[in-house]
């Protein structure tokens, strides 16, 4: 607002570019995941570059985990300048060190196997709830059932977690 110029700007000028930066990241991640799954199945050996809302090394790691081979940055650099790239590289290296990854190949696409359909998620949730109910501890329901024998077992039966 101070300069009365639109953001992001290049030499003081901008253009309506549409949906970008952090707002587009969830959509971009979903598309990268879908395309990576397609490449893995039908076009092995092809590469994929992720882009959309990348401003940190963690953002880059998310795209790589979903199957991107490379990651691009546009609006992030426009907003924060080129030093952002070195910062992102350092953050990605920190992520890799925490997980003991030596190269991007060690984790590229590793999260793909954990995605499924909404229908399957609902089914998995129902199964988990049913299993939890089945294995739930049932406490003593009346005082006269308390024998004092096996104190620890009876006390444990009353704990819900």
Residue pairs with C-beta under 8 A, 6 or more apart in sequence:
3 12
5 12
5 13
5 14
6 14
7 14
7 79
8 14
8 75
8 78
8 79
9 78
10 78
17 75
19 27
20 52
20 53
20 74
20 75
21 53
21 55
21 75
21 76
21 79
22 53
22 55
23 53
24 52
24 53
25 52
25 53
25 54
25 59
26 53
27 52
28 50
28 51
28 52
28 53
28 63
29 50
29 52
29 62
29 63
29 66
31 52
32 48
32 50
32 63
32 66
32 67
32 68
33 66
33 67
33 112
33 115
35 48
35 67
36 48
36 66
36 67
36 68
36 109
36 112
37 67
37 112
37 115
39 46
39 48
39 67
40 67
40 109
40 112
47 69
47 70
48 67
48 68
48 69
48 70
49 68
49 69
49 70
49 71
49 72
50 60
50 63
50 64
50 66
50 68
50 70
50 71
50 72
51 63
51 71
51 72
51 73
51 74
53 59
53 75
54 60
54 63
54 71
54 72
54 73
54 76
54 88
55 73
55 75
55 76
55 79
55 80
55 84
55 88
56 87
56 88
56 91
57 87
57 88
57 89
57 90
57 91
57 92
57 93
57 94
57 95
58 91
58 92
58 95
59 71
59 88
60 71
60 88
60 91
60 92
61 92
61 95
61 96
61 107
63 71
64 71
64 104
64 107
64 108
64 109
65 107
65 108
65 109
65 110
65 111
66 109
66 111
66 112
67 108
67 109
67 112
68 108
69 104
69 108
73 84
73 85
73 88
76 84
76 88
77 84
77 85
95 101
96 102
96 104
96 106
96 107
99 107
101 107
116 124
136 160
137 156
137 157
137 158
137 159
137 160
138 157
139 157
139 158
139 159
140 146
140 154
140 157
140 158
146 154
147 154
